[in-house]
Amino acid sequence: MSAEASGPDAVGGLPQLTGEEISRYSRHLLLAEVGLTGQRKLKAASVLVVGTGGLGAPLALYLAAAGVGRIGLVDFDFVEASNLQRQIIHGTKDIDRPKVSSAQDRLKGLNPDIEVVPHNLRLSGKNAEKLFAKYDIIADGTDNYPTRYLVNDVCVFLKKPNVYASIFQFEGQATIFGAPGGPCYRCLYPSPPPPGLVPSCGEGGVMGVLPGILGSIQAAEVIKLIVGGAETLVGRLLLFDAWAMRFNELTIERDPDCPVCGQNPTITEPIDYEDFCGLGEKTQEAAEPIAAGQLKDRLDKGDRLQVIDIREPHERTLYPFPGAKVVPFGQLVRRMEEFNPENDLVFICKIGQRSLFAIRALARAGYRGRMLNLQDGLAAWAKLIGGPEVPY
């Protein structure tokens, strides 16, 4: 049966469902809260998924399975083997492919009737507004603070709901920002944490199933927003601990003094989010990069330098760096008198991000010795020396 079909609850202006679609979505049609009208709303809807990683993978898969008519995917990264532990939209054969291309193929394979639009780009204040304007709902699956604040602000500017989730290790949270009368991300987090205080999932680890749970919650909220009539997470922050297997909930309210969504907003267009989060170029002057090959050469020659390992104990147990002085990130500033300014200090972590933050923290605290940051961290070092990959 391929002809378009309608029903007694047909709504003007919504696309019809084909016979094949009626069969595909039959379990939705049995739900009074969704029905034929709700399914047609899903077909008419457009959702932009920001990030096709841990959260974006299950989120996009369930939106495609549910029949959301147009799904946009924003990402500029490539699939790596370490992604596959949790980013279930990608497969082994997709390693080294652009994530948006891999995800597009998977979604079209799941549901050929929907439109999937890949946006292989880095989201920025220059392109976000134009891109977001093309979609009804924005779903934030990012893992860094500059992009979260950017997504939040642009959603408020354009009056589009921001279905948000974040994860770390065994814990996650989800809510909806930017809905009429509801709070935005800045109402909950007026300012970002100091750079380096919160490690990324690539540094701190994450339980593989955790983003699947939170991404599925995001998908449920998106579907409910489209269909209408449901109780959503607007004004409610859902907290989940996978290790303890507990859900909790907090009420969050709109801040009348919020600089973006408050009564007298002072931010009405995108700002420099890297600078706002302490990651701008002005803060990078203290850090001098050193490639893994350069570090090896200097160590082999016996140069005056000291390698500082700023990782946590469990990380070093998995992949130690022989001869390094161990000073966890949180102890650096109070222990900086232990460093000899006559030696070059080389800071190391897994991917070279926390070590960069470590250098900036020491520079702000007044340390004046030469500080080098191992580019791409121990991941690059392991590749250089031909040893096993950093296993976390």
Beta strands, then each sheet from edge to edge (+ up, - down):
strand 1: 4-5
strand 2: 17-18
strand 3: 46-50
strand 4: 70-75
strand 5: 115-120
strand 6: 137-140
strand 7: 162-168
strand 8: 171-177
strand 9: 236-241
strand 10: 246-251
strand 11: 288-290
strand 12: 305-309
strand 13: 325-326
strand 14: 344-348
strand 15: 371-374
sheet 1: 1+ 2-
sheet 2: 5+ 4+ 3+ 6+ 7+ 8- 9+ 10-
sheet 3: 11+ 15+ 14+ 12+ 13+
end
